[in-house]
Amino acid sequence: MDQHLIAQRAHNAELGFNTTRMTFLMGNAASIAITCFAHLNSQTQLALTAFVIILNIASFLSFDTELKMFAALSQDVGDENSVYANGGKQTPWGAFRIFCLVICIVAAVTQVMAINA
């Protein structure tokens, strides 16, 4: 496979992962700030709870997709001398996917508990 195409695909996967990470961080930080500083009634608690759950589900699905892309890219490189491919082949992608799932679940559960406390 053309090395330029592989580099472009890796760059696109990295941009996608970074965009997801920033969306996850800013969305959760915003919901924490709203929870701390706003006087929430039952309707706004319900809306914020739905936002937090949807944000974290979408973030996990996006993280999972991007990690699958990184894993696929490391397998697509046929060059044995490629440091990127060798590093990607040794990376525990499944563990990273589980880690992202745990982080998204913990963020959602703790925020829902704080919103409805």
Secondary structure in CASP SS format (residue, H / E / C, confidence):
PFRMAT SS
TARGET T0000
AUTHOR 0000-0000-0000
METHOD secondary structure of the structure
MODEL  1
M C 1.00
D C 1.00
Q H 1.00
H H 1.00
L H 1.00
I H 1.00
A H 1.00
Q H 1.00
R H 1.00
A H 1.00
H H 1.00
N H 1.00
A H 1.00
E H 1.00
L H 1.00
G H 1.00
F H 1.00
N H 1.00
T H 1.00
T H 1.00
R H 1.00
M H 1.00
T H 1.00
F H 1.00
L H 1.00
M H 1.00
G H 1.00
N H 1.00
A H 1.00
A H 1.00
S H 1.00
I H 1.00
A H 1.00
I H 1.00
T H 1.00
C H 1.00
F H 1.00
A C 1.00
H C 1.00
L C 1.00
N C 1.00
S H 1.00
Q H 1.00
T H 1.00
Q H 1.00
L H 1.00
A H 1.00
L H 1.00
T H 1.00
A H 1.00
F H 1.00
V H 1.00
I H 1.00
I H 1.00
L H 1.00
N H 1.00
I H 1.00
A H 1.00
S H 1.00
F H 1.00
L H 1.00
S H 1.00
F H 1.00
D H 1.00
T H 1.00
E H 1.00
L H 1.00
K H 1.00
M H 1.00
F H 1.00
A H 1.00
A H 1.00
L H 1.00
S H 1.00
Q H 1.00
D H 1.00
V C 1.00
G C 1.00
D C 1.00
E C 1.00
N C 1.00
S C 1.00
V H 1.00
Y H 1.00
A H 1.00
N H 1.00
G H 1.00
G H 1.00
K H 1.00
Q H 1.00
T C 1.00
P C 1.00
W H 1.00
G H 1.00
A H 1.00
F H 1.00
R H 1.00
I H 1.00
F H 1.00
C H 1.00
L H 1.00
V H 1.00
I H 1.00
C H 1.00
I H 1.00
V H 1.00
A H 1.00
A H 1.00
V H 1.00
T H 1.00
Q H 1.00
V H 1.00
M H 1.00
A H 1.00
I H 1.00
N C 1.00
A C 1.00
END
